Amino acid sequence: MKYFSKKVTYQGITFDSAKERDRYIMLKDMERKGAIKGLELQKHFELLPKQVKYVTIQLKTKTKVVERVDEKAVGYHCDFFYFNCKTGQYVIEEIKSKATMLIRDYSLRRKLVKLIIKRMNEQAGAELYVFNEIVK
């Protein structure tokens, strides 16, 4: 959710802000020119997996252990995700206003995203993923 901004529709796509739409237009132009590829909007990442607990229930003829969700998974949707052909890296990009940057929830999510990116890079053995935050 964008704070203090109005949703904008462009070519049938609804954006949370005009800034986000403008960045999309710029990225589409970069994709057309071959600078980036695989542009995705609102790509989902799981920050924290669901928490489960095992509960024993008594059926008519037997006792059964079942898995119950104790806490739902925590997800994150970046504004844009693409491959930068020049750097050879996947970019996870966020467009934020200065006001949004001050919201407590956002700083926590940003820290979690950076932790997930660090883990993905460690698994890959190289810095394949980067976080690009654009503050306007």
PAZAPA-4460 file (N, C-alpha, C; in steps of 0.05 Angstrom, whole numbers, plus 32768, in hexadecimal, padded with zeros to 4 digits):
% residues 136
    n_x    n_y    n_z   ca_x   ca_y   ca_z    c_x    c_y    c_z   seq   type   mol
   8011   7FE8   8000   8000   8000   8000   8012   8019   8000     1      M     A
   800B   802C   7FF0   8019   8045   7FEE   8009   8059   7FFF     2      K     A
   8018   8069   800F   800B   807D   8020   800C   8098   8012     3      Y     A
   7FF6   80A7   8014   7FF4   80C2   8009   7FF6   80C3   7FEA     4      F     A
   7FEF   80AE   7FDD   7FEF   80AE   7FC0   7FD6   80A2   7FB5     5      S     A
   7FD0   80A8   7F9C   7FB8   809D   7F8F   7FC0   8088   7F7B     6      K     A
   7FAF   8074   7F78   7FB3   805F   7F65   7FB1   806A   7F49     7      K     A
   7FC1   8060   7F37   7FC2   8069   7F1B   7FC0   8051   7F09     8      V     A
   7FB0   8053   7EF3   7FAE   803D   7EE0   7FBC   8045   7EC6     9      T     A
   7FCD   8033   7EBC   7FDB   8037   7EA3   7FDC   801D   7E93    10      Y     A
   7FD2   801E   7E7B   7FD0   8006   7E69   7FC4   7FEE   7E77    11      Q     A
   7FAF   7FF4   7E86   7FA0   7FDE   7E94   7FAD   7FD4   7EAE    12      G     A
   7FC3   7FE0   7EB6   7FD1   7FD8   7ECF   7FCC   7FEE   7EE3    13      I     A
   7FC4   7FE6   7EFB   7FBF   7FFA   7F11   7FD8   7FFB   7F22    14      T     A
   7FE3   8012   7F26   7FFB   8017   7F36   7FF2   8026   7F50    15      F     A
   8002   8022   7F65   7FFB   802F   7F7E   8001   804D   7F7E    16      D     A
   8012   8056   7F6B   8018   8072   7F6A   8021   807A   7F4D    17      S     A
   8022   8093   7F48   802B   809D   7F2E   8049   8098   7F2C    18      A     A
   8058   809A   7F42   8075   8094   7F42   807B   8078   7F39    19      K     A
   806A   8066   7F43   806E   8049   7F3C   8067   8045   7F1E    20      E     A
   8052   8052   7F14   804C   8051   7EF8   8062   805C   7EE7    21      R     A
   806D   8073   7EEF   8083   807F   7EDF   809B   806D   7EDE    22      D     A
   80A2   8060   7EF4   80B8   804D   7EF5   80B3   8036   7EE3    23      R     A
   809A   802C   7EE2   8092   8016   7ED1   8097   801D   7EB4    24      Y     A
   808F   8036   7EAC   8093   803F   7E90   80B0   803F   7E8A    25      I     A
   80C1   8049   7E9C   80DE   8049   7E98   80E9   802D   7E95    26      M     A
   80E0   801B   7EA7   80EA   7FFF   7EA6   80E2   7FF1   7E8C    27      L     A
   80C9   7FF6   7E83   80C0   7FEA   7E6A   80D1   7FF3   7E52    28      K     A
   80D9   800D   7E53   80EA   8018   7E3E   8105   800B   7E3F    29      D     A
   8110   8007   7E58   812A   7FF9   7E5B   8128   7FDD   7E51    30      M     A
   8112   7FCF   7E56   810E   7FB4   7E4D   810D   7FB2   7E2F    31      E     A
   80FF   7FC6   7E23   80FD   7FC7   7E06   8119   7FCB   7DF9    32      R     A
   812A   7FDA   7E06   8145   7FDF   7DFC   8159   7FC9   7E03    33      K     A
   8150   7FB5   7E13   8162   7F9F   7E1A   8174   7FA3   7E32    34      G     A
   816F   7FB8   7E41   8180   7FBD   7E59   8177   7FAB   7E70    35      A     A
   815D   7FA5   7E71   8153   7F92   7E85   8141   7F7E   7E77    36      I     A
   813B   7F68   7E86   8128   7F55   7E7B   8118   7F48   7E91    37      K     A
   8102   7F3C   7E8B   80F1   7F2E   7E9E   80E4   7F3F   7EB2    38      G     A
   80DB   7F57   7EAB   80CE   7F69   7EBD   80B4   7F5E   7EC8    39      L     A
   80B3   7F5D   7EE3   809B   7F53   7EF1   8091   7F69   7F04    40      E     A
   8077   7F6B   7F07   806C   7F7D   7F1B   8061   7F6D   7F32    41      L     A
   8065   7F77   7F4A   805A   7F6C   7F63   8062   7F4E   7F67    42      Q     A
   807B   7F48   7F62   8085   7F2D   7F66   8084   7F27   7F84    43      K     A
   807B   7F0F   7F8B   8078   7F06   7FA7   8091   7EF8   7FB1    44      H     A
   8099   7EFF   7FC9   80AE   7EF2   7FD8   80A3   7EEA   7FF3    45      F     A
   80AB   7ED3   7FFD   80A3   7ECB   8018   80B9   7ED3   802B    46      E     A
   80B2   7EE4   803D   80C6   7EEE   8051   80C9   7EDB   8068    47      L     A
   80B2   7ED2   8072   80B2   7EBF   8089   809E   7EA9   8082    48      L     A
   80A6   7E90   8085   8093   7E7A   807F   807C   7E78   8094    49      P     A
   8067   7E6B   808D   8052   7E67   80A0   805C   7E57   80B8    50      K     A
   8050   7E5C   80CF   8057   7E4E   80E7   8041   7E39   80EC    51      Q     A
   8049   7E21   80F0   8035   7E0B   80F5   8039   7DFF   8110    52      V     A
   8023   7DF3   811A   8025   7DE4   8132   8016   7DC9   812D    53      K     A
   801E   7DB5   813B   8012   7D9B   8138   7FFF   7D96   814F    54      Y     A
   7FE6   7D8F   8148   7FD1   7D8B   815C   7FC7   7D6E   815A    55      V     A
   7FC3   7D63   8170   7FB8   7D47   8171   7F9A   7D49   8174    56      T     A
   7F8C   7D3C   8161   7F6F   7D3B   8163   7F66   7D1E   8165    57      I     A
   7F50   7D1B   8172   7F45   7D00   8177   7F2E   7CFC   8163    58      Q     A
   7F32   7CE8   8152   7F1D   7CE0   813F   7F0D   7CC9   814C    59      L     A
   7EF9   7CBF   813E   7EE9   7CAA   814A   7EF9   7C90   8150    60      K     A
   7F0B   7C8A   813D   7F19   7C70   8140   7F37   7C73   8146    61      T     A
   7F42   7C8B   8144   7F5E   7C8F   8148   7F65   7CAB   814F    62      K     A
   7F7E   7CAF   8158   7F88   7CC9   815E   7F9A   7CD2   8146    63      T     A
   7F97   7CEB   813E   7FA6   7CF4   8127   7FB4   7D0E   812D    64      K     A
   7FCC   7D12   8123   7FDB   7D2B   8127   7FD8   7D3B   810D    65      V     A
   7FCE   7D53   810F   7FCA   7D64   80F7   7FDA   7D7E   80FA    66      V     A
   7FE1   7D89   80E3   7FF0   7DA2   80E2   7FDC   7DB9   80E0    67      E     A
   7FDE   7DCD   80F2   7FCE   7DE5   80F2   7FDF   7DFD   80EE    68      R     A
   7FD6   7E10   80DF   7FE5   7E29   80DB   7FE1   7E3A   80F3    69      V     A
   7FF8   7E41   8100   7FF8   7E52   8118   7FFA   7E6F   8110    70      D     A
   800C   7E74   80FD   8010   7E8F   80F2   8013   7E8D   80D4    71      E     A
   8006   7E9F   80C6   8008   7E9F   80A8   8024   7EA8   80A0    72      K     A
   802B   7EA1   8087   8045   7EAA   807C   8044   7EC9   8078    73      A     A
   805C   7ED5   8079   805E   7EF1   8075   806A   7EF5   8059    74      V     A
   805B   7F03   8048   8064   7F07   802C   806B   7F24   8026    75      G     A
   8078   7F27   8010   8080   7F42   8007   807D   7F42   7FE8    76      Y     A
   8072   7F58   7FDE   806F   7F5C   7FC2   807F   7F75   7FBA    77      H     A
   8094   7F71   7FAA   80A4   7F88   7FA2   8095   7F96   7F8B    78      C     A
   809C   7FAF   7F87   808F   7FBE   7F71   8098   7FB3   7F56    79      D     A
   80B2   7FAE   7F53   80BD   7FA4   7F39   80D2   7F90   7F3F    80      F     A
   80D4   7F7D   7F2C   80E9   7F68   7F2D   80F2   7F64   7F10    81      F     A
   810D   7F65   7F0C   8117   7F62   7EF0   8134   7F5A   7EF1    82      Y     A
   813E   7F52   7EDA   815A   7F4A   7ED7   8168   7F61   7EC9    83      F     A
   817D   7F6C   7ED5   818D   7F81   7ECA   81A3   7F74   7EB8    84      N     A
   81A1   7F77   7E9E   81B3   7F6A   7E8B   81D0   7F75   7E8E    85      C     A
   81D3   7F8D   7E96   81EE   7F9A   7E98   81FD   7F8F   7EB1    86      K     A
   81EF   7F8C   7EC7   81FC   7F83   7EE0   81FA   7F65   7EE4    87      T     A
   81E8   7F58   7ED6   81E4   7F3B   7EDA   81D6   7F35   7EF4    88      G     A
   81C6   7F47   7EFE   81B9   7F43   7F18   819B   7F46   7F15    89      Q     A
   818D   7F38   7F27   8170   7F3B   7F2A   816B   7F52   7F3D    90      Y     A
   8159   7F64   7F35   8154   7F7C   7F46   8138   7F7A   7F52    91      V     A
   8136   7F7D   7F6C   811D   7F7F   7F7B   811A   7F9D   7F81    92      I     A
   8106   7FA9   7F76   8105   7FC6   7F77   80EC   7FD0   7F85    93      E     A
   80EF   7FE5   7F95   80DA   7FF2   7FA4   80DA   8010   7F9E    94      E     A
   80C2   801B   7F99   80BF   8038   7F96   80B1   8041   7FAF    95      I     A
   80BD   8054   7FBE   80B2   805D   7FD7   80B4   807B   7FD9    96      K     A
   80A0   8086   7FE7   80A1   80A3   7FEE   80B0   80A6   8008    97      S     A
   80B8   80BE   800E   80C6   80C4   8027   80B3   80BE   803F    98      K     A
   8099   80C3   803C   8086   80BD   8051   8084   809F   8057    99      A     A
   8083   808F   8042   8082   8072   8045   809B   8067   8053   100      T     A
   80B1   8073   804E   80CA   806A   805A   80CA   806C   8078   101      M     A
   80B9   807E   8083   80B8   8082   80A0   80A6   806F   80AE   102      L     A
   8096   8060   80A0   8083   804E   80AC   8092   8035   80B7   103      I     A
   808C   802F   80D0   809B   801A   80DE   8099   7FFF   80D0   104      R     A
   8082   7FF8   80C6   807E   7FDE   80B8   8091   7FDC   80A0   105      D     A
   8094   7FF1   8091   80A5   7FEF   8079   80C2   7FEA   807F   106      Y     A
   80CD   7FF7   8093   80E9   7FF2   809A   80EE   7FD5   80A2   107      S     A
   80DB   7FC9   80B0   80DE   7FAD   80B8   80DD   7F9B   809F   108      L     A
   80CA   7FA0   808D   80C8   7F90   8074   80E1   7F93   8063   109      R     A
   80EC   7FAB   8062   8104   7FB0   8052   811B   7FA0   805E   110      R     A
   811E   7F9F   8078   8133   7F8F   8085   8130   7F71   807F   111      K     A
   8117   7F68   807F   8112   7F4C   8079   8118   7F45   805C   112      L     A
   8111   7F58   804A   8117   7F54   802D   8135   7F52   8029   113      V     A
   8143   7F64   8036   8161   7F64   8033   816D   7F4A   803E   114      K     A
   8161   7F40   8053   816B   7F26   805F   8166   7F0F   804B   115      L     A
   814E   7F0F   803F   8147   7EFA   802B   815A   7EFC   8013   116      I     A
   815F   7F14   800A   8172   7F18   7FF3   818E   7F0E   7FFA   117      I     A
   8197   7F14   8012   81B1   7F0B   801B   81B2   7EEC   801A   118      K     A
   819D   7EDF   8024   819C   7EC2   8024   819B   7EB7   8007   119      R     A
   818C   7EC3   7FF5   818B   7EBA   7FDA   81A7   7EBD   7FCD   120      M     A
   81B5   7ED3   7FD2   81CF   7ED7   7FC8   81E3   7EC2   7FD3   121      N     A
   81E1   7EBC   7FEC   81F2   7EA8   7FF8   81EE   7E8D   7FEC   122      E     A
   81D5   7E86   7FE7   81CE   7E6C   7FD9   81D9   7E6B   7FBD   123      Q     A
   81D8   7E82   7FAF   81E2   7E84   7F94   8200   7E85   7F92   124      A     A
   820D   7E8D   7FA8   822A   7E90   7FA9   8234   7EA9   7F9A   125      G     A
   8221   7EBB   7F95   8228   7ED5   7F88   8212   7EE9   7F8E   126      A     A
   8218   7F02   7F89   8204   7F17   7F8E   81F2   7F19   7F75   127      E     A
   81DF   7F07   7F73   81CD   7F06   7F5C   81B5   7F18   7F60   128      L     A
   81AE   7F1E   7F79   8196   7F2D   7F7F   819E   7F47   7F8E   129      Y     A
   8191   7F5D   7F86   8196   7F77   7F93   817B   7F84   7F99   130      V     A
   817B   7F94   7FAD   8163   7FA3   7FB5   8167   7FC0   7FAD   131      F     A
   8155   7FCB   7F9D   8157   7FE6   7F94   813F   7FF6   7F9E   132      N     A
   8145   8009   7FB0   812F   8018   7FBC   8131   8035   7FB0   133      E     A
   811C   803D   7FA4   811B   8058   7F98   8108   8069   7FA9   134      I     A
   8113   807E   7FB5   8104   8090   7FC6   80FE   80A9   7FB6   135      V     A
   80E5   80AF   7FB2   80DD   80C8   7FA3   80CA   80D8   7FB3   136      K     A
***
